[in-house]
Amino acid sequence: MQGSPLFFAVSSSSMGDAMTATAIYASRILAPQEEYTDCVMTVEDGRISAIGHRDEVHIPPGAADYVASGLTVIPGFVDVHIHGAGGRDVMEATPEALDKITSTVARFGTTSMVATTVTAPVDVTCKSLEGIAKYIRAQKPAAERDRFAAEILGIHLEGPFIAHARRGVHPPESIAAPSVAVFKQFLEAADGTVKMITIAPEIPGAIDLIHAATSEGVVVGLGHTDATFEQARAAIDAGARHGVHVYNAMRPFNHRDPGVIAAILTDSEVTAEIIADGVHVAAPALQVLLGTKGFDTVIAISDGISATGMPDGKYRLGEFEVNVSKGVARSAEGNLAGSTLTLDRALRNLVGLGVPFVDAVRMATILPARRLGVAGKKGIIVVGADADLVVLTPEMKLAGIMTCGVGLS
Ligand SMILES: [Zn+2]
């Protein structure tokens, strides 16, 4: 973890489990829908129990004090597109692998995540979905949390219903035409935990699949797609509301053939994921995206793979190998293969590009939570929400992290 431990004082009892009450005294809390200064927040049973000016908030007896002088508290980051971390991949789907991933990303401030699959044979995907779903169902409620780790909110199916022409590093042999029957198989294996699916809408059968997914409450993202503007528009009209790592693995924008990118950029109902690692998207292209869509519909993602939080070397993404050099992940053919980005770094990169701090925080917290329909519980600091918190220095370095009431220093 980064940040200076000398910056604040914390009593050791606040490193306990979610049963311990904590009073957090902060110079600034960015909720982020509201801003509090010279304030205190209390955490009880893993949730935020009060927030306000120091004179107004009742401190529970026996609460551990955490003093964040000169620091800003924001909600923990919510990552809707992440494949792995700490040397492990979500497709492994074992409790050990998922424990490692969730505890690794938490060290970088990601307190909830959507486990993202990659294209694989149907039976392999189903086996992974079963494992991840079992893990999700076994997660303890906030009040009983005893592990410092991100919560897995659900599953993002990235593939197999994508375009060969824009597959990136997804293995071509497992790419499949959109099939409602196969999708239903995935839903069943995932026991109701699928939250998002990436689809190439130009492939025959995609519109039926979009209807089927939206009627199940699954967010449909356009991604790994060679769709024209008209094909992407038809998908949005059918219910697609999200763009998956916008610019990457998409038909490029052209002024006479503006494609899927223009469809995403010109519809305010559609959210746009962005990998702000300085490698996947050139800064001016990111500025075009933000200038067109504004700050309310752009969502920072990591697209992080198993190499996240690890040294350079060879790692796996789903069933294939990836080389990581200077933190950049590539396939044997040299294509970008996810990232090793963490959302704390994405936040600093966005601010570095001129995005106001408050808006950059929203892009990594409340906006992804809203897209998933969990904005009262995650990505927000409000009474009743899970106590998922990140404490930042004025340089936006991590100074403390809490996941459902566990941790802080
Ligand atoms: Zn992808």
Residues whose N, C-alpha, C, O or C-beta is under 5 A from the ligand:
A	BS01	ZN	none
